[in-house]
Amino acid sequence: MPEQLQVTAVLPVRAERLYNAWLNSEEHAAFTGSSAEIVPSVGGEFSAWDGYIRGKTLLLEPFQRIVQSWRTSDFPSNAPDSQLEILFEADGEQTHLTLNHTNIPDGQGPEYRQGWLDYYFEPMQAYFTAH
């Protein structure tokens, strides 16, 4: 049965900047520490972490919400893409970021929860504190 998870953080960056950084290849690579290629439009494909993550942007609500199909090279070949919803809630000079990740292949949820913390939230906290 597919799994789902939710991960949240408060980051020291305005929502507009964080939203734009998520969709910008160079800045996404800078805040994660690994290469990213992103076409920043609905229907645009993306890859991150040297191609480990791939998907397509399904919905953009500027500065508030991004919805993407999402998969890693660890997904079984017959597994459908998962869905990632990224919510940006502005709070002055900081942003409440919520990731809702659904349709994760059975048994992989804990791995991705920890991955979001280790490979996104912690590096983003350091990057946006410094920049």
JOPE-V15485 format. One record per residue. N is the residue number from 1. RES is the residue in one letter. SS is DSSP state (hx for helix, st for strand, lp for the rest). PHI is phi in whole degrees, 0 to 359 (999 if undefined). NEAR is the number of other ideal C-beta (glycine too) atoms within 12 Angstrom. Layout:
n: <N;N>
res: <RES;RES>
ss: <SS;SS>
phi: <PHI;PHI>
near: <NEAR;NEAR>
This chain:
n: <1;2;3;4;5;6;7;8;9;10;11;12;13;14;15;16;17;18;19;20;21;22;23;24;25;26;27;28;29;30;31;32;33;34;35;36;37;38;39;40;41;42;43;44;45;46;47;48;49;50;51;52;53;54;55;56;57;58;59;60;61;62;63;64;65;66;67;68;69;70;71;72;73;74;75;76;77;78;79;80;81;82;83;84;85;86;87;88;89;90;91;92;93;94;95;96;97;98;99;100;101;102;103;104;105;106;107;108;109;110;111;112;113;114;115;116;117;118;119;120;121;122;123;124;125;126;127;128;129;130;131>
res: <M;P;E;Q;L;Q;V;T;A;V;L;P;V;R;A;E;R;L;Y;N;A;W;L;N;S;E;E;H;A;A;F;T;G;S;S;A;E;I;V;P;S;V;G;G;E;F;S;A;W;D;G;Y;I;R;G;K;T;L;L;L;E;P;F;Q;R;I;V;Q;S;W;R;T;S;D;F;P;S;N;A;P;D;S;Q;L;E;I;L;F;E;A;D;G;E;Q;T;H;L;T;L;N;H;T;N;I;P;D;G;Q;G;P;E;Y;R;Q;G;W;L;D;Y;Y;F;E;P;M;Q;A;Y;F;T;A;H>
ss: <lp;lp;st;st;st;st;st;st;st;st;st;lp;lp;lp;hx;hx;hx;hx;hx;hx;hx;hx;lp;lp;hx;hx;hx;hx;hx;hx;hx;hx;lp;lp;lp;st;st;st;lp;lp;lp;lp;lp;lp;st;st;st;st;lp;lp;lp;lp;st;st;st;st;st;st;st;st;st;lp;lp;lp;st;st;st;st;st;st;st;st;lp;lp;lp;lp;lp;lp;lp;lp;lp;st;st;st;st;st;st;st;st;st;st;lp;lp;st;st;st;st;st;st;st;st;st;st;st;lp;lp;lp;lp;hx;hx;hx;hx;hx;hx;hx;hx;hx;hx;hx;hx;hx;hx;hx;hx;hx;hx;hx;hx;hx;hx;lp>
phi: <999;302;253;217;208;226;230;229;202;249;246;278;205;293;303;299;292;295;302;295;295;300;263;254;306;294;286;300;297;295;279;261;85;214;297;214;229;228;264;276;211;300;90;286;272;215;217;214;53;56;89;298;252;218;178;217;280;259;206;231;240;315;67;233;203;231;238;224;283;207;206;243;290;274;294;302;300;268;281;290;299;276;235;243;248;248;250;245;249;293;214;65;273;229;227;273;256;235;250;253;245;238;62;281;306;312;89;260;305;300;298;286;302;293;298;299;292;286;254;233;295;295;296;294;301;293;298;284;290;279;246>
near: <11;21;20;22;27;21;29;22;27;23;36;23;33;23;32;17;26;41;29;24;35;41;30;23;24;16;25;34;23;21;33;33;20;21;19;32;23;30;20;26;17;19;16;22;25;34;27;35;27;17;17;22;35;26;34;27;28;24;21;26;17;19;23;23;24;39;26;38;28;38;32;28;15;19;26;17;9;8;21;17;26;35;26;38;29;42;28;34;22;22;16;12;16;22;33;23;38;26;35;25;38;24;27;34;27;16;15;26;23;17;21;34;23;16;29;33;20;18;26;37;28;21;28;36;24;18;24;29;16;12;18>
